[in-house]
Amino acid sequence: MLTVLSGGTGTPKLLQGLARLVGMGKISVIVNTAEDVEVSGLKVTPDLDTVMYTLAGIVNEETWYGIRGDTFTCHEMLKQLGEPELLRIGDRDRAVKLRRTLGLKQGKPLSEVTQELCEQLGVRASVLPMSDDRVQTRVDTEAGTMQFHEFWVRRRAADKVKDVSFEGVEEAKPAPGVLEAIKTAKAIIIGPSNPVTSIGPILAIEDIREEIIRNRERVVAVSPIVGSAAVSGPAGELMRGLGYRVNPLGVAKMYRGIIGTLVLDWSDRGRARAVEEFGINAAFADLLMPNIASRVRLAREVLGIARIR
Ligand code: GDP
């Protein structure tokens, strides 16, 4: 009934609210996989894990990464043994990643292993990787071209961005269920995720982009930018590097031709007319979601804007 496009921080907050209001069973989530990376031999797919853990009620809400209350014994030991461990992976979190890697080694596609993990974690929503094919975000900076994690985790977005590309995206096909989820949804919600590196790769898959455009009138995006800054993360640096202004108009420009409605924060209400000049309806809500009450409240407003409730 409801299909949500997601990265791994802003949209999961909204998903908590949506799941409370409509129930997990009525939600499909199409998740970015272009930040997937191998760490100590394990397939790490950060956004899929965060979405799964969020819906399973076990996500670490301080970092929107990993499992709440996890321990790091294995991580510490691996470091001692000289493994670089670019990402700090907890013990329980590692078990999930190990289980995924074993499934993939048996020849199962990522979408099938994800479905199994969801069943085992009690997640009734349909969590779909955008693709079973490998797509990798590359950030081209003044210090050279690097993987997204190198840019963000290791170098803290310190390098000036020149371009962003998604290796493998031309050949990538949507994972099973993705196009159906878009076609059959009452509303398609592009959550408040990084428009460049979280939503960008999903929309860069041609078949997905075309299906979204066909259903454009039912597509509602929630801005991850309030005022002139991202709420968190490197979206501002990335948008600026690609020549977009870091404000809701920059978001509108990126989503022009793709979405029907953009939800802006009330504090940006002066931008309504400029958003509408992009052929996008402007709607307003309180976009900051520091706690569960604000997540439910925003979810309710978004459902209203999408005419679900
Ligand atoms: P990533 O995969 O960890 O990069 O996470 P996402 O792309 O899903 O989320 C990052 C984006 O979420 C950033 O651009 C933030 O501005 C946005 N974000 C985080 N918290 C909030 C919030 O409370 N409200 C809104 N509107 N956006 C948020």
Residues whose N, C-alpha, C, O or C-beta is under 5 A from the ligand:
A	BS01	GDP	G7 G8 T9 G10 T11 D47 P192 S193 N194 S198 S223 P224 I225 A230 V231 S232 G233 A235 L287 L288 M289 P290
